[in-house]
Amino acid sequence: MNDNCIEKNCGTCKFKGQPAVLVLDPTGCLTPVRWRLKSDGFNVLCTRYPADAEALAAQNDVRIVILEISHRRDLKNLRTVNAIKRDFELIVFTAGNNQELKEQVYDLGVRRILSKPVNLPGLSLFVGNELRKTDRRKFSQRSSGKRRGGTLSGLPRAYKAVFDHVDTAVMVTDSQGLIVYVNRLMTLLLEINEEYLMDRHYCEVMEELAGTYQYEVMAVMQKARKNAEVYGPVEIMAGRGTDALLPVNAEAHQIFDQRGGFMGAFLVVGGILGSGRFDRAAAQSEKLAMVGQLAAGAVHEIKNPLTSVKGFIQLLQKESESSPKAEYFKIIIDEIDRVNNIVNEFLQLAKPAQPKRKPADLKKLWEDIRLLVENKAFLHQIKIKEDLPRQIKPVLVDCEQIKQVLINVVLNSFEAMPEGGNLTVRLYENDYETAVCLEISDTGIGMDEETARRIFVPFFTTKETGTGLGLAVSAAIIENHGGHMEMTSQIGAGTTTLIYFPYDPA
């Protein structure tokens, strides 16, 4: 359908009788959204005038209304739409960093707020899911609660109670790929709450989990649905991105009705709690902790002779300044310094110092870091871009330790952009994680999936002169603060690091 057809209220459109998506776009900023949804086959209506929304909703089966709220003055458009007594979902786009405005939008009954720039493929997937959900609601009302044949409308309460008390994570999807059930352990494994998962397409969830072990878990479901009645079991290393990874077994099965019709699939993940494999991994973790304590003592024993060796080499260097072999002494001293740095980092990893935490403003802390790295960025033709809110909730951190982490991440990004590029720093509140998130993205060479998965593992490195301890130490520092680090990357498309800091409880 085109805009002229809407304006003339034509009744001969090819979409006549189909559910519609109404885009309320007074400024024209949502034109790409409208074009993408149309190209994906949706029945899209559009108007620049909020007053016309009610007439369009009355003449068409409008199921979803999309609008943008960039300023407080735009809230009146949302109130106009809310005044229409129709059963449709609202999707609102915001600038992404105005938390106060977002709260006002939520207060007006909006369930889904998306940040700009718009992820157009993800939006199409979401709109399709929402339309299917409204179809199910209408069908359910017409059938007076009768169970649909050939699909999975959910599990009986008795089964849910059983699955919530087993030591296996369970997920069920229907024939269309929508998640209709997850038990308690699956929400813990995916680190996503049940309400957020229900009635979402599993592919949409996978897109959000790209680059994590949770993505690998969901990929088992995808392979079973597409390729085989049963897929697995496969072993996946699950963890927070540090060396504390634990193996779990995942497998998925297709579900068929009595006539052989495809009804959906279910995913099960075992080895999370109580299994012998988990117990062995826990015992191994305790052994590693003991080795770490021994290593901390060994580090001190290594540093003492290194100091002596370096001192005598420096004396010999002064006596041999005119010798053609003088440059050898410099190489020896540089290598001693490198060994010294390695053992210092290893000491931090084996026995990290307890953070001296105090309330801090991450925006101010980042500004201090920027002053330290601006010259290096200029020399390497790297442009630093920022998306920082005027105010952000305070966090409880050891500022010196966090500065060490941020400098490490930023310098890694610089090294990934040898020909120059952009470093983008975003800071925002993530209420789902109850944390402030510092996001650092670069336009560098990126990493493949296997490298990104192992990037926080100690001594794993892709650099010729790297130690493989920098990011492992950084992750340990953040976890010692009660937060966590995540990293996603793609070859040729750069790397994004997310660092979550829990809110200051005060």
Long-range contacts (C-beta under 8 A, 24 or more apart in sequence): 1-38, 1-43, 1-44, 1-45, 3-46, 6-45, 6-46, 6-47, 6-56, 9-59, 15-43, 17-61, 18-43, 18-61, 19-43, 19-61, 19-62, 19-63, 19-131, 19-134, 19-135, 20-44, 20-45, 20-60, 20-61, 20-62, 20-63, 21-45, 21-62, 21-63, 21-64, 21-65, 21-66, 21-127, 21-131, 22-46, 22-47, 22-53, 22-56, 22-57, 22-60, 22-62, 22-64, 22-65, 22-66, 22-88, 23-47, 23-65, 23-66, 23-67, 24-50, 24-53, 24-65, 24-66, 24-67, 24-77, 24-81, 25-67, 25-68, 26-50, 26-77, 27-68, 29-68, 29-70, 30-66, 30-67, 30-68, 30-93, 32-118, 32-120, 33-66, 33-93, 33-118, 33-120, 33-123, 36-120, 36-123, 36-124, 37-123, 37-124, 37-127, 40-124, 40-128, 42-124, 42-127, 42-128, 42-131, 50-76, 50-77, 50-80, 50-81, 51-80, 53-80, 53-81, 53-84, 54-83, 54-84, 57-84, 57-86, 57-88, 62-86, 62-88, 63-88, 63-89, 63-130, 63-131, 63-134, 64-88, 64-89, 64-90, 64-91, 64-127, 64-130, 64-131, 64-134, 65-89, 65-90, 65-91, 66-91, 66-92, 66-93, 67-91, 67-92, 67-93, 68-92, 68-93, 68-94, 69-93, 69-94, 69-101, 69-105, 70-94, 70-95, 71-101, 72-101, 72-104, 75-104, 75-105, 75-108, 78-105, 78-108, 78-110, 79-108, 82-108, 82-109, 87-134, 87-137, 88-134, 89-130, 89-134, 91-123, 91-126, 91-127, 91-130, 93-118, 96-387, 96-428, 97-387, 97-388, 97-389, 97-426, 97-427, 97-428, 98-389, 99-389, 99-428, 99-429, 122-204, 122-207, 125-201, 125-203, 125-204, 125-207, 126-204, 128-201, 129-178, 129-199, 129-200, 129-201, 129-204, 132-176, 132-178, 133-178, 133-199, 149-257, 150-175, 150-257, 150-261, 150-263, 151-175, 151-263, 151-264, 152-180, 152-181, 152-255, 152-263, 152-264, 153-180, 154-180, 154-181, 155-180, 155-181, 167-270, 167-272, 167-273, 167-274, 167-275, 168-268, 168-269, 168-270, 168-272, 169-267, 169-268, 169-269, 169-270, 169-272, 170-266, 170-267, 170-268, 171-197, 171-202, 171-221, 171-266, 171-267, 172-255, 172-264, 172-265, 172-266, 172-267, 173-202, 173-221, 173-225, 173-264, 173-265, 173-266, 173-267, 174-263, 174-264, 175-262, 175-263, 175-264, 176-201, 177-201, 177-202, 177-203, 177-225, 178-202, 179-205, 180-264, 185-269, 185-272, 185-273, 186-267, 186-269, 188-272, 189-214, 189-217, 189-238, 189-248, 189-269, 189-272, 190-214, 190-217, 190-218, 193-432, 196-432, 210-488, 211-449, 211-452, 211-453, 211-486, 211-487, 211-488, 211-489, 212-241, 212-486, 212-488, 213-237, 213-238, 213-239, 213-245, 213-453, 216-250, 217-248, 217-250, 217-267, 217-269, 218-267, 220-250, 220-251, 220-252, 220-267, 221-252, 221-265, 221-267, 223-252, 224-251, 224-252, 224-253, 224-254, 224-265, 224-267, 225-252, 225-254, 225-265, 228-254, 229-253, 229-254, 230-254, 233-270, 236-269, 237-453, 238-272, 240-475, 240-479, 240-484, 241-455, 241-456, 241-475, 241-484, 241-485, 241-486, 241-487, 242-456, 242-457, 242-472, 242-475, 242-476, 242-479, 243-288, 243-456, 243-457, 243-458, 243-472, 244-285, 245-457, 246-271, 246-278, 246-281, 247-271, 247-277, 247-281, 248-272, 249-277, 292-349, 292-350, 292-351, 293-350, 293-351, 295-346, 295-347, 295-350, 296-347, 296-350, 296-351, 299-343, 299-344, 299-346, 299-347, 299-350, 302-339, 302-343, 303-340, 303-343, 306-336, 306-339, 306-340, 306-343, 309-336, 310-336, 310-337, 310-340, 338-465, 341-467, 342-467, 342-469, 345-467, 345-469, 345-470, 345-473, 346-469, 348-473, 348-476, 348-477, 349-458, 349-469, 349-472, 349-473, 349-476, 352-473, 352-476, 352-477, 352-480, 353-401, 354-480, 355-397, 355-398, 355-401, 355-477, 355-480, 355-481, 356-398, 357-396, 357-397, 357-398, 357-481, 358-396, 358-397, 358-398, 358-399, 359-394, 359-395, 359-396, 359-504, 359-506, 360-394, 360-395, 360-396, 360-397, 360-399, 360-402, 361-392, 361-394, 362-392, 362-395, 362-397, 362-427, 362-436, 362-438, 362-501, 363-388, 363-389, 363-392, 363-427, 365-397, 365-399, 365-402, 365-403, 365-406, 366-406, 366-425, 366-427, 366-438, 368-403, 369-403, 369-406, 369-407, 369-410, 372-407, 373-407, 373-410, 373-411, 373-414, 376-411, 376-414, 377-414, 377-423, 380-414, 380-417, 380-418, 380-420, 381-419, 381-420, 381-421, 382-414, 382-417, 382-420, 382-421, 382-422, 382-423, 383-420, 383-421, 383-422, 383-423, 384-422, 384-423, 384-424, 384-425, 385-422, 385-423, 385-424, 385-425, 386-424, 386-425, 386-426, 387-424, 387-425, 387-426, 387-427, 387-428, 388-425, 388-426, 388-427, 389-427, 389-428, 389-429, 392-427, 392-428, 392-429, 392-436, 393-429, 393-436, 393-503, 393-504, 394-503, 394-504, 395-435, 395-436, 395-501, 395-502, 395-503, 395-504, 396-481, 396-502, 396-504, 396-505, 396-506, 397-481, 397-501, 398-481, 401-477, 401-481, 402-477, 402-481, 402-501, 404-474, 404-477, 405-474, 405-477, 405-478, 405-499, 406-438, 406-440, 406-499, 408-470, 408-471, 408-473, 408-474, 409-440, 409-471, 409-474, 409-497, 409-499, 410-440, 412-470, 412-471, 413-440, 413-442, 413-444, 413-495, 413-497, 414-442, 415-444, 415-463, 416-442, 416-444, 416-445, 416-446, 416-494, 416-495, 417-442, 417-443, 417-444, 417-445, 421-494, 430-500, 433-500, 434-502, 434-503, 435-483, 435-500, 435-501, 435-502, 435-503, 436-500, 436-501, 436-503, 437-498, 437-499, 437-500, 437-501, 438-498, 438-499, 438-501, 439-496, 439-497, 439-498, 439-499, 440-496, 440-497, 440-499, 441-494, 441-495, 441-496, 441-497, 442-494, 442-495, 442-496, 443-494, 444-494, 444-495, 445-491, 445-492, 445-494, 446-489, 446-490, 446-491, 446-492, 446-493, 446-494, 446-495, 447-489, 447-490, 447-491, 447-495, 448-489, 448-491, 451-489, 452-487, 452-488, 452-489, 452-495, 455-487, 456-485, 456-487
